[in-house]
Amino acid sequence: MRNDLGMVTFDAFRASARADAEPPAGLSCALTALWYDARSDWARAHDCAQEDPGRDGSWVHAYLHRKEGDLANARGWYARAGRQMPEDSLLGEWEAITRELLGRDGDSGVGCLSP
C-alpha cells in the first residue's frame, strides 16, 4: 500500500476506499475525509475535514460543500484554502486533491481523530 518512501500511492488509496472497512492508518484528516468521500460517506468526510484547521482541511471542506451544491459556502472555504473554485468535474477535483495531498502526506504529521 505504501511506496518506497512510506507514502500511500494513489491507486492503493483508491483501492482501499473501495475494499477496506477503515482508512489506512496515519492519514491526515484531509486525506481521511477524501477516503470517506470516496465511500459516499459525506457526513464522515465533512467531520474529518473540519478537524483540520489548515489549508488542506479547508480545501477538502470546500470540495465537499461544492459537491453538496452549497456553492456560497464552498467559495468561503476555497478562499480559506487560498484556492479558486475549479471548473472541472467533482471527480477530477477529488483526484487532483488526493494526488497532491498524498504526494506530501508523509510530512503532514497530522492524524485524523474521527474514524
N, CA, C and O atoms as a Tinker XYZ file with bonds, in Angstrom:
   460  protein
     1  N      0.805000   -1.189000    0.000000    73     2
     2  CA     0.000000    0.000000    0.000000    64     1     3
     3  C      0.854000    1.262000    0.000000    63     2     4     5
     4  O      0.435000    2.291000   -0.531000    81     3
     5  N      2.044000    1.196000    0.588000    73     3     6
     6  CA     2.934000    2.359000    0.628000    64     5     7
     7  C      4.106000    2.136000   -0.325000    63     6     8     9
     8  O      4.544000    1.008000   -0.551000    81     7
     9  N      4.603000    3.252000   -0.881000    73     7    10
    10  CA     5.740000    3.151000   -1.792000    64     9    11
    11  C      7.041000    3.104000   -0.999000    63    10    12    13
    12  O      7.020000    3.007000    0.228000    81    11
    13  N      8.167000    3.173000   -1.692000    73    11    14
    14  CA     9.471000    3.073000   -1.032000    64    13    15
    15  C      9.732000    4.208000   -0.045000    63    14    16    17
    16  O     10.556000    4.067000    0.859000    81    15
    17  N      9.041000    5.321000   -0.212000    73    15    18
    18  CA     9.194000    6.456000    0.698000    64    17    19
    19  C      8.227000    6.387000    1.875000    63    18    20    21
    20  O      8.192000    7.290000    2.712000    81    19
    21  N      7.443000    5.312000    1.934000    73    19    22
    22  CA     6.491000    5.141000    3.025000    64    21    23
    23  C      5.183000    5.884000    2.824000    63    22    24    25
    24  O      4.399000    6.029000    3.761000    81    23
    25  N      4.944000    6.356000    1.606000    73    23    26
    26  CA     3.730000    7.112000    1.314000    64    25    27
    27  C      2.711000    6.217000    0.623000    63    26    28    29
    28  O      3.077000    5.361000   -0.182000    81    27
    29  N      1.437000    6.412000    0.933000    73    27    30
    30  CA     0.365000    5.665000    0.292000    64    29    31
    31  C      0.263000    6.132000   -1.157000    63    30    32    33
    32  O      0.239000    7.334000   -1.422000    81    31
    33  N      0.204000    5.192000   -2.090000    73    31    34
    34  CA     0.069000    5.553000   -3.502000    64    33    35
    35  C     -1.395000    5.878000   -3.814000    63    34    36    37
    36  O     -2.305000    5.468000   -3.093000    81    35
    37  N     -1.601000    6.620000   -4.900000    73    35    38
    38  CA    -2.961000    6.980000   -5.299000    64    37    39
    39  C     -3.795000    5.738000   -5.587000    63    38    40    41
    40  O     -4.925000    5.624000   -5.114000    81    39
    41  N     -3.242000    4.805000   -6.362000    73    39    42
    42  CA    -4.003000    3.595000   -6.710000    64    41    43
    43  C     -4.356000    2.780000   -5.470000    63    42    44    45
    44  O     -5.459000    2.242000   -5.373000    81    43
    45  N     -3.427000    2.687000   -4.524000    73    43    46
    46  CA    -3.690000    1.943000   -3.292000    64    45    47
    47  C     -4.741000    2.661000   -2.442000    63    46    48    49
    48  O     -5.587000    2.018000   -1.821000    81    47
    49  N     -4.684000    3.985000   -2.420000    73    47    50
    50  CA    -5.662000    4.775000   -1.670000    64    49    51
    51  C     -7.062000    4.545000   -2.232000    63    50    52    53
    52  O     -8.010000    4.292000   -1.488000    81    51
    53  N     -7.175000    4.635000   -3.541000    73    51    54
    54  CA    -8.481000    4.448000   -4.192000    64    53    55
    55  C     -8.992000    3.022000   -3.983000    63    54    56    57
    56  O    -10.177000    2.816000   -3.722000    81    55
    57  N     -8.097000    2.040000   -4.098000    73    55    58
    58  CA    -8.497000    0.645000   -3.887000    64    57    59
    59  C     -8.934000    0.412000   -2.443000    63    58    60    61
    60  O     -9.883000   -0.332000   -2.194000    81    59
    61  N     -8.254000    1.037000   -1.503000    73    59    62
    62  CA    -8.620000    0.905000   -0.095000    64    61    63
    63  C    -10.024000    1.450000    0.152000    63    62    64    65
    64  O    -10.809000    0.849000    0.886000    81    63
    65  N    -10.334000    2.581000   -0.460000    73    63    66
    66  CA   -11.670000    3.165000   -0.276000    64    65    67
    67  C    -12.762000    2.260000   -0.825000    63    66    68    69
    68  O    -13.897000    2.291000   -0.351000    81    67
    69  N    -12.423000    1.463000   -1.814000    73    67    70
    70  CA   -13.404000    0.537000   -2.392000    64    69    71
    71  C    -13.552000   -0.736000   -1.578000    63    70    72    73
    72  O    -14.634000   -1.321000   -1.532000    81    71
    73  N    -12.471000   -1.174000   -0.935000    73    71    74
    74  CA   -12.470000   -2.518000   -0.361000    64    73    75
    75  C    -12.344000   -2.588000    1.157000    63    74    76    77
    76  O    -12.841000   -3.536000    1.764000    81    75
    77  N    -11.698000   -1.619000    1.780000    73    75    78
    78  CA   -11.398000   -1.724000    3.210000    64    77    79
    79  C    -12.485000   -1.074000    4.067000    63    78    80    81
    80  O    -13.148000   -0.127000    3.644000    81    79
    81  N    -12.651000   -1.596000    5.263000    73    79    82
    82  CA   -13.655000   -1.064000    6.180000    64    81    83
    83  C    -13.195000    0.222000    6.855000    63    82    84    85
    84  O    -14.023000    1.034000    7.267000    81    83
    85  N    -11.893000    0.413000    6.974000    73    83    86
    86  CA   -11.322000    1.589000    7.637000    64    85    87
    87  C    -10.230000    2.182000    6.759000    63    86    88    89
    88  O     -9.596000    1.463000    5.987000    81    87
    89  N    -10.003000    3.490000    6.871000    73    87    90
    90  CA    -8.943000    4.115000    6.074000    64    89    91
    91  C     -7.563000    3.653000    6.531000    63    90    92    93
    92  O     -7.408000    3.194000    7.663000    81    91
    93  N     -6.561000    3.771000    5.661000    73    91    94
    94  CA    -5.201000    3.409000    6.053000    64    93    95
    95  C     -4.762000    4.221000    7.270000    63    94    96    97
    96  O     -5.125000    5.389000    7.405000    81    95
    97  N     -3.998000    3.612000    8.135000    73    95    98
    98  CA    -3.507000    4.288000    9.338000    64    97    99
    99  C     -2.569000    5.423000    8.965000    63    98   100   101
   100  O     -1.835000    5.347000    7.979000    81    99
   101  N     -2.605000    6.473000    9.767000    73    99   102
   102  CA    -1.647000    7.552000    9.628000    64   101   103
   103  C     -1.978000    8.611000    8.599000    63   102   104   105
   104  O     -1.154000    9.489000    8.341000    81   103
   105  N     -3.166000    8.558000    7.999000    73   103   106
   106  CA    -3.530000    9.594000    7.036000    64   105   107
   107  C     -3.850000   10.896000    7.753000    63   106   108   109
   108  O     -4.301000   10.886000    8.899000    81   107
   109  N     -3.620000   11.998000    7.089000    73   107   110
   110  CA    -4.043000   13.293000    7.615000    64   109   111
   111  C     -5.569000   13.341000    7.653000    63   110   112   113
   112  O     -6.236000   12.519000    7.025000    81   111
   113  N     -6.111000   14.296000    8.382000    73   111   114
   114  CA    -7.573000   14.462000    8.426000    64   113   115
   115  C     -8.122000   14.735000    7.034000    63   114   116   117
   116  O     -9.174000   14.209000    6.668000    81   115
   117  N     -7.420000   15.552000    6.253000    73   115   118
   118  CA    -7.890000   15.894000    4.907000    64   117   119
   119  C     -7.967000   14.642000    4.033000    63   118   120   121
   120  O     -8.951000   14.450000    3.320000    81   119
   121  N     -6.955000   13.797000    4.080000    73   119   122
   122  CA    -6.979000   12.565000    3.286000    64   121   123
   123  C     -8.006000   11.579000    3.822000    63   122   124   125
   124  O     -8.655000   10.879000    3.044000    81   123
   125  N     -8.160000   11.515000    5.114000    73   123   126
   126  CA    -9.184000   10.639000    5.681000    64   125   127
   127  C    -10.562000   11.092000    5.201000    63   126   128   129
   128  O    -11.420000   10.264000    4.896000    81   127
   129  N    -10.771000   12.397000    5.137000    73   127   130
   130  CA   -12.037000   12.926000    4.620000    64   129   131
   131  C    -12.252000   12.496000    3.170000    63   130   132   133
   132  O    -13.354000   12.091000    2.800000    81   131
   133  N    -11.217000   12.580000    2.356000    73   131   134
   134  CA   -11.339000   12.170000    0.954000    64   133   135
   135  C    -11.610000   10.672000    0.845000    63   134   136   137
   136  O    -12.341000   10.238000   -0.045000    81   135
   137  N    -11.030000    9.888000    1.736000    73   135   138
   138  CA   -11.255000    8.439000    1.741000    64   137   139
   139  C    -12.740000    8.159000    2.006000    63   138   140   141
   140  O    -13.365000    7.367000    1.301000    81   139
   141  N    -13.301000    8.824000    3.040000    73   139   142
   142  CA   -14.722000    8.623000    3.331000    64   141   143
   143  C    -15.604000    9.153000    2.201000    63   142   144   145
   144  O    -16.644000    8.569000    1.898000    81   143
   145  N    -15.193000   10.250000    1.584000    73   143   146
   146  CA   -15.965000   10.760000    0.462000    64   145   147
   147  C    -16.006000    9.743000   -0.680000    63   146   148   149
   148  O    -17.039000    9.571000   -1.327000    81   147
   149  N    -14.890000    9.079000   -0.922000    73   147   150
   150  CA   -14.846000    8.052000   -1.977000    64   149   151
   151  C    -15.785000    6.896000   -1.665000    63   150   152   153
   152  O    -16.194000    6.167000   -2.569000    81   151
   153  N    -16.127000    6.727000   -0.402000    73   151   154
   154  CA   -17.060000    5.684000    0.017000    64   153   155
   155  C    -18.492000    6.214000    0.114000    63   154   156   157
   156  O    -19.382000    5.537000    0.629000    81   155
   157  N    -18.697000    7.417000   -0.380000    73   155   158
   158  CA   -20.022000    8.064000   -0.366000    64   157   159
   159  C    -20.536000    8.334000    1.044000    63   158   160   161
   160  O    -21.743000    8.310000    1.288000    81   159
   161  N    -19.616000    8.589000    1.967000    73   159   162
   162  CA   -19.988000    8.923000    3.338000    64   161   163
   163  C    -19.667000   10.406000    3.556000    63   162   164   165
   164  O    -18.670000   10.754000    4.190000    81   163
   165  N    -20.538000   11.272000    3.014000    73   163   166
   166  CA   -20.300000   12.709000    3.050000    64   165   167
   167  C    -20.202000   13.224000    4.486000    63   166   168   169
   168  O    -19.335000   14.047000    4.781000    81   167
   169  N    -21.059000   12.764000    5.373000    73   167   170
   170  CA   -21.074000   13.269000    6.753000    64   169   171
   171  C    -19.756000   12.978000    7.468000    63   170   172   173
   172  O    -19.198000   13.851000    8.132000    81   171
   173  N    -19.268000   11.760000    7.329000    73   171   174
   174  CA   -17.980000   11.428000    7.966000    64   173   175
   175  C    -16.847000   12.203000    7.325000    63   174   176   177
   176  O    -15.936000   12.668000    8.011000    81   175
   177  N    -16.901000   12.343000    6.005000    73   175   178
   178  CA   -15.876000   13.115000    5.301000    64   177   179
   179  C    -15.866000   14.553000    5.820000    63   178   180   181
   180  O    -14.804000   15.121000    6.075000    81   179
   181  N    -17.039000   15.128000    5.973000    73   179   182
   182  CA   -17.154000   16.503000    6.455000    64   181   183
   183  C    -16.608000   16.624000    7.872000    63   182   184   185
   184  O    -15.895000   17.579000    8.180000    81   183
   185  N    -16.933000   15.668000    8.736000    73   183   186
   186  CA   -16.409000   15.686000   10.106000    64   185   187
   187  C    -14.888000   15.680000   10.113000    63   186   188   189
   188  O    -14.264000   16.431000   10.861000    81   187
   189  N    -14.294000   14.834000    9.282000    73   187   190
   190  CA   -12.826000   14.751000    9.227000    64   189   191
   191  C    -12.217000   16.028000    8.670000    63   190   192   193
   192  O    -11.208000   16.509000    9.186000    81   191
   193  N    -12.814000   16.579000    7.630000    73   191   194
   194  CA   -12.291000   17.820000    7.045000    64   193   195
   195  C    -12.301000   18.941000    8.082000    63   194   196   197
   196  O    -11.387000   19.764000    8.122000    81   195
   197  N    -13.327000   18.970000    8.911000    73   195   198
   198  CA   -13.433000   20.015000    9.935000    64   197   199
   199  C    -12.369000   19.885000   11.015000    63   198   200   201
   200  O    -12.066000   20.861000   11.701000    81   199
   201  N    -11.795000   18.690000   11.179000    73   199   202
   202  CA   -10.750000   18.503000   12.191000    64   201   203
   203  C     -9.427000   19.122000   11.787000    63   202   204   205
   204  O     -8.554000   19.314000   12.632000    81   203
   205  N     -9.262000   19.441000   10.502000    73   203   206
   206  CA    -8.019000   20.042000   10.020000    64   205   207
   207  C     -8.265000   21.529000    9.811000    63   206   208   209
   208  O     -8.931000   21.907000    8.847000    81   207
   209  N     -7.739000   22.389000   10.695000    73   207   210
   210  CA    -7.984000   23.824000   10.581000    64   209   211
   211  C     -7.112000   24.515000    9.527000    63   210   212   213
   212  O     -7.258000   25.714000    9.290000    81   211
   213  N     -6.215000   23.768000    8.904000    73   211   214
   214  CA    -5.285000   24.357000    7.944000    64   213   215
   215  C     -5.840000   24.438000    6.537000    63   214   216   217
   216  O     -7.024000   24.200000    6.296000    81   215
   217  N     -4.959000   24.779000    5.618000    73   215   218
   218  CA    -5.357000   24.947000    4.220000    64   217   219
   219  C     -5.817000   23.647000    3.571000    63   218   220   221
   220  O     -6.735000   23.660000    2.751000    81   219
   221  N     -5.193000   22.528000    3.925000    73   219   222
   222  CA    -5.613000   21.252000    3.332000    64   221   223
   223  C     -7.027000   20.897000    3.755000    63   222   224   225
   224  O     -7.847000   20.501000    2.926000    81   223
   225  N     -7.312000   21.037000    5.040000    73   223   226
   226  CA    -8.661000   20.770000    5.527000    64   225   227
   227  C     -9.681000   21.707000    4.902000    63   226   228   229
   228  O    -10.797000   21.300000    4.577000    81   227
   229  N     -9.290000   22.970000    4.736000    73   227   230
   230  CA   -10.184000   23.943000    4.104000    64   229   231
   231  C    -10.432000   23.590000    2.644000    63   230   232   233
   232  O    -11.545000   23.758000    2.145000    81   231
   233  N     -9.415000   23.108000    1.964000    73   231   234
   234  CA    -9.561000   22.725000    0.559000    64   233   235
   235  C    -10.549000   21.560000    0.422000    63   234   236   237
   236  O    -11.445000   21.588000   -0.421000    81   235
   237  N    -10.373000   20.551000    1.254000    73   235   238
   238  CA   -11.281000   19.404000    1.208000    64   237   239
   239  C    -12.681000   19.826000    1.644000    63   238   240   241
   240  O    -13.673000   19.388000    1.061000    81   239
   241  N    -12.762000   20.663000    2.653000    73   239   242
   242  CA   -14.046000   21.182000    3.126000    64   241   243
   243  C    -14.761000   21.913000    1.985000    63   242   244   245
   244  O    -15.964000   21.739000    1.791000    81   243
   245  N    -14.022000   22.728000    1.236000    73   243   246
   246  CA   -14.588000   23.447000    0.092000    64   245   247
   247  C    -15.122000   22.479000   -0.952000    63   246   248   249
   248  O    -16.242000   22.628000   -1.442000    81   247
   249  N    -14.303000   21.479000   -1.286000    73   247   250
   250  CA   -14.715000   20.462000   -2.265000    64   249   251
   251  C    -16.019000   19.787000   -1.818000    63   250   252   253
   252  O    -16.926000   19.590000   -2.626000    81   251
   253  N    -16.107000   19.436000   -0.537000    73   251   254
   254  CA   -17.298000   18.744000   -0.037000    64   253   255
   255  C    -18.547000   19.623000   -0.154000    63   254   256   257
   256  O    -19.620000   19.136000   -0.511000    81   255
   257  N    -18.406000   20.916000    0.147000    73   255   258
   258  CA   -19.573000   21.794000    0.015000    64   257   259
   259  C    -19.915000   22.038000   -1.452000    63   258   260   261
   260  O    -21.083000   22.212000   -1.799000    81   259
   261  N    -18.904000   22.051000   -2.307000    73   259   262
   262  CA   -19.187000   22.142000   -3.745000    64   261   263
   263  C    -19.962000   20.908000   -4.191000    63   262   264   265
   264  O    -20.924000   21.007000   -4.953000    81   263
   265  N    -19.538000   19.763000   -3.713000    73   263   266
   266  CA   -20.213000   18.508000   -4.063000    64   265   267
   267  C    -21.652000   18.517000   -3.550000    63   266   268   269
   268  O    -22.562000   18.023000   -4.217000    81   267
   269  N    -21.843000   19.069000   -2.390000    73   267   270
   270  CA   -23.167000   19.159000   -1.772000    64   269   271
   271  C    -24.070000   20.134000   -2.535000    63   270   272   273
   272  O    -25.294000   20.074000   -2.424000    81   271
   273  N    -23.455000   21.028000   -3.307000    73   271   274
   274  CA   -24.222000   22.025000   -4.041000    64   273   275
   275  C    -24.332000   23.359000   -3.327000    63   274   276   277
   276  O    -25.017000   24.265000   -3.804000    81   275
   277  N    -23.660000   23.489000   -2.181000    73   275   278
   278  CA   -23.658000   24.729000   -1.404000    64   277   279
   279  C    -22.476000   25.583000   -1.869000    63   278   280   281
   280  O    -21.447000   25.659000   -1.196000    81   279
   281  N    -22.642000   26.222000   -3.029000    73   279   282
   282  CA   -21.524000   26.926000   -3.662000    64   281   283
   283  C    -21.089000   28.168000   -2.893000    63   282   284   285
   284  O    -19.905000   28.506000   -2.901000    81   283
   285  N    -22.010000   28.852000   -2.235000    73   283   286
   286  CA   -21.624000   30.027000   -1.446000    64   285   287
   287  C    -20.706000   29.618000   -0.301000    63   286   288   289
   288  O    -19.687000   30.264000   -0.056000    81   287
   289  N    -21.063000   28.554000    0.395000    73   287   290
   290  CA   -20.235000   28.043000    1.482000    64   289   291
   291  C    -18.899000   27.547000    0.929000    63   290   292   293
   292  O    -17.846000   27.799000    1.516000    81   291
   293  N    -18.947000   26.844000   -0.195000    73   291   294
   294  CA   -17.724000   26.335000   -0.814000    64   293   295
   295  C    -16.760000   27.471000   -1.140000    63   294   296   297
   296  O    -15.560000   27.348000   -0.896000    81   295
   297  N    -17.268000   28.576000   -1.688000    73   295   298
   298  CA   -16.404000   29.707000   -2.048000    64   297   299
   299  C    -15.631000   30.218000   -0.833000    63   298   300   301
   300  O    -14.448000   30.543000   -0.936000    81   299
   301  N    -16.298000   30.286000    0.311000    73   299   302
   302  CA   -15.625000   30.725000    1.529000    64   301   303
   303  C    -14.498000   29.792000    1.932000    63   302   304   305
   304  O    -13.429000   30.240000    2.348000    81   303
   305  N    -14.737000   28.496000    1.808000    73   303   306
   306  CA   -13.702000   27.525000    2.163000    64   305   307
   307  C    -12.562000   27.519000    1.147000    63   306   308   309
   308  O    -11.402000   27.356000    1.525000    81   307
   309  N    -12.876000   27.693000   -0.132000    73   307   310
   310  CA   -11.795000   27.814000   -1.122000    64   309   311
   311  C    -10.930000   29.028000   -0.795000    63   310   312   313
   312  O     -9.706000   28.960000   -0.901000    81   311
   313  N    -11.554000   30.137000   -0.398000    73   311   314
   314  CA   -10.788000   31.333000   -0.035000    64   313   315
   315  C     -9.872000   31.037000    1.151000    63   314   316   317
   316  O     -8.711000   31.445000    1.148000    81   315
   317  N    -10.376000   30.337000    2.159000    73   315   318
   318  CA    -9.552000   29.972000    3.321000    64   317   319
   319  C     -8.381000   29.083000    2.920000    63   318   320   321
   320  O     -7.303000   29.138000    3.513000    81   319
   321  N     -8.616000   28.262000    1.898000    73   319   322
   322  CA    -7.561000   27.362000    1.415000    64   321   323
   323  C     -6.593000   28.072000    0.480000    63   322   324   325
   324  O     -5.563000   27.509000    0.110000    81   323
   325  N     -6.916000   29.309000    0.094000    73   323   326
   326  CA    -6.065000   30.038000   -0.836000    64   325   327
   327  C     -6.183000   29.516000   -2.258000    63   326   328   329
   328  O     -5.220000   29.559000   -3.024000    81   327
   329  N     -7.360000   29.026000   -2.607000    73   327   330
   330  CA    -7.587000   28.418000   -3.928000    64   329   331
   331  C     -8.839000   28.987000   -4.565000    63   330   332   333
   332  O     -9.709000   29.539000   -3.891000    81   331
   333  N     -8.909000   28.841000   -5.874000    73   331   334
   334  CA   -10.083000   29.219000   -6.636000    64   333   335
   335  C    -10.987000   27.993000   -6.782000    63   334   336   337
   336  O    -10.502000   26.862000   -6.819000    81   335
   337  N    -12.286000   28.217000   -6.863000    73   335   338
   338  CA   -13.193000   27.103000   -7.124000    64   337   339
   339  C    -12.915000   26.594000   -8.541000    63   338   340   341
   340  O    -12.954000   27.370000   -9.496000    81   339
   341  N    -12.638000   25.315000   -8.679000    73   339   342
   342  CA   -12.315000   24.775000  -10.006000    64   341   343
   343  C    -13.551000   24.652000  -10.887000    63   342   344   345
   344  O    -14.686000   24.663000  -10.411000    81   343
   345  N    -13.298000   24.537000  -12.165000    73   343   346
   346  CA   -14.379000   24.338000  -13.119000    64   345   347
   347  C    -14.442000   22.902000  -13.611000    63   346   348   349
   348  O    -15.346000   22.543000  -14.365000    81   347
   349  N    -13.488000   22.076000  -13.190000    73   347   350
   350  CA   -13.508000   20.688000  -13.639000    64   349   351
   351  C    -14.536000   19.884000  -12.863000    63   350   352   353
   352  O    -15.186000   20.403000  -11.956000    81   351
   353  N    -14.679000   18.641000  -13.215000    73   351   354
   354  CA   -15.663000   17.770000  -12.575000    64   353   355
   355  C    -15.312000   17.537000  -11.111000    63   354   356   357
   356  O    -14.170000   17.730000  -10.694000    81   355
   357  N    -16.302000   17.123000  -10.344000    73   355   358
   358  CA   -16.048000   16.776000   -8.945000    64   357   359
   359  C    -15.069000   15.619000   -8.847000    63   358   360   361
   360  O    -14.190000   15.618000   -7.985000    81   359
   361  N    -15.215000   14.632000   -9.728000    73   359   362
   362  CA   -14.278000   13.504000   -9.723000    64   361   363
   363  C    -12.863000   13.982000  -10.042000    63   362   364   365
   364  O    -11.896000   13.540000   -9.422000    81   363
   365  N    -12.752000   14.881000  -11.006000    73   363   366
   366  CA   -11.443000   15.427000  -11.351000    64   365   367
   367  C    -10.828000   16.192000  -10.196000    63   366   368   369
   368  O     -9.624000   16.102000   -9.955000    81   367
   369  N    -11.652000   16.943000   -9.482000    73   367   370
   370  CA   -11.144000   17.676000   -8.329000    64   369   371
   371  C    -10.741000   16.717000   -7.213000    63   370   372   373
   372  O     -9.690000   16.890000   -6.597000    81   371
   373  N    -11.570000   15.707000   -6.950000    73   371   374
   374  CA   -11.223000   14.718000   -5.917000    64   373   375
   375  C     -9.860000   14.106000   -6.225000    63   374   376   377
   376  O     -9.005000   13.993000   -5.346000    81   375
   377  N     -9.669000   13.714000   -7.478000    73   375   378
   378  CA    -8.407000   13.092000   -7.858000    64   377   379
   379  C     -7.244000   14.069000   -7.709000    63   378   380   381
   380  O     -6.185000   13.690000   -7.208000    81   379
   381  N     -7.421000   15.313000   -8.131000    73   379   382
   382  CA    -6.345000   16.304000   -8.034000    64   381   383
   383  C     -5.962000   16.567000   -6.577000    63   382   384   385
   384  O     -4.778000   16.609000   -6.242000    81   383
   385  N     -6.964000   16.744000   -5.712000    73   383   386
   386  CA    -6.676000   16.984000   -4.291000    64   385   387
   387  C     -5.975000   15.764000   -3.695000    63   386   388   389
   388  O     -4.961000   15.892000   -3.009000    81   387
   389  N     -6.524000   14.587000   -3.963000    73   387   390
   390  CA    -5.960000   13.359000   -3.393000    64   389   391
   391  C     -4.519000   13.173000   -3.828000    63   390   392   393
   392  O     -3.654000   12.889000   -2.999000    81   391
   393  N     -4.249000   13.327000   -5.110000    73   391   394
   394  CA    -2.875000   13.158000   -5.611000    64   393   395
   395  C     -1.926000   14.171000   -4.962000    63   394   396   397
   396  O     -0.820000   13.814000   -4.557000    81   395
   397  N     -2.354000   15.415000   -4.866000    73   395   398
   398  CA    -1.476000   16.421000   -4.258000    64   397   399
   399  C     -1.204000   16.114000   -2.792000    63   398   400   401
   400  O     -0.056000   16.162000   -2.349000    81   399
   401  N     -2.247000   15.800000   -2.042000    73   399   402
   402  CA    -2.057000   15.541000   -0.616000    64   401   403
   403  C     -1.276000   14.260000   -0.365000    63   402   404   405
   404  O     -0.458000   14.209000    0.554000    81   403
   405  N     -1.511000   13.232000   -1.159000    73   403   406
   406  CA    -0.735000   12.000000   -1.000000    64   405   407
   407  C      0.728000   12.253000   -1.303000    63   406   408   409
   408  O      1.601000   11.632000   -0.697000    81   407
   409  N      1.008000   13.147000   -2.223000    73   407   410
   410  CA     2.382000   13.452000   -2.596000    64   409   411
   411  C      3.187000   14.096000   -1.490000    63   410   412   413
   412  O      4.417000   14.112000   -1.540000    81   411
   413  N      2.505000   14.625000   -0.495000    73   411   414
   414  CA     3.218000   15.257000    0.618000    64   413   415
   415  C      2.723000   14.812000    1.981000    63   414   416   417
   416  O      3.116000   15.389000    2.995000    81   415
   417  N      1.868000   13.798000    2.029000    73   415   418
   418  CA     1.271000   13.379000    3.297000    64   417   419
   419  C      2.291000   12.862000    4.295000    63   418   420   421
   420  O      2.060000   12.926000    5.503000    81   419
   421  N      3.401000   12.356000    3.817000    73   419   422
   422  CA     4.405000   11.849000    4.734000    64   421   423
   423  C      4.952000   12.909000    5.654000    63   422   424   425
   424  O      5.512000   12.591000    6.703000    81   423
   425  N      4.795000   14.193000    5.273000    73   423   426
   426  CA     5.309000   15.284000    6.071000    64   425   427
   427  C      4.253000   15.953000    6.934000    63   426   428   429
   428  O      4.572000   16.854000    7.708000    81   427
   429  N      2.997000   15.527000    6.815000    73   427   430
   430  CA     1.926000   16.264000    7.474000    64   429   431
   431  C      1.960000   16.126000    8.980000    63   430   432   433
   432  O      1.730000   17.103000    9.692000    81   431
   433  N      2.238000   14.949000    9.477000    73   431   434
   434  CA     2.265000   14.729000   10.913000    64   433   435
   435  C      0.910000   14.902000   11.586000    63   434   436   437
   436  O      0.838000   14.912000   12.815000    81   435
   437  N     -0.151000   15.037000   10.828000    73   435   438
   438  CA    -1.471000   15.272000   11.399000    64   437   439
   439  C     -2.328000   14.037000   11.147000    63   438   440   441
   440  O     -2.618000   13.703000    9.999000    81   439
   441  N     -2.727000   13.370000   12.205000    73   439   442
   442  CA    -3.606000   12.228000   12.064000    64   441   443
   443  C     -5.034000   12.649000   12.340000    63   442   444   445
   444  O     -5.272000   13.625000   13.051000    81   443
   445  N     -5.971000   11.929000   11.788000    73   443   446
   446  CA    -7.374000   12.249000   11.984000    64   445   447
   447  C     -7.900000   11.481000   13.194000    63   446   448   449
   448  O     -7.670000   10.279000   13.324000    81   447
   449  N     -8.596000   12.171000   14.060000    73   447   450
   450  CA    -9.107000   11.551000   15.273000    64   449   451
   451  C    -10.445000   10.858000   15.069000    63   450   452   453
   452  O    -10.782000    9.948000   15.827000    81   451
   453  N    -11.212000   11.261000   14.069000    73   451   454
   454  CA   -12.553000   10.699000   13.852000    64   453   455
   455  C    -12.557000    9.657000   12.760000    63   454   456   457
   456  O    -12.587000   10.013000   11.582000    81   455
   457  N    -12.527000    8.390000   13.104000    73   455   458
   458  CA   -12.628000    7.379000   12.039000    64   457   459
   459  C    -14.048000    7.236000   11.568000    63   458   460
   460  O    -14.325000    6.433000   10.678000    81   459
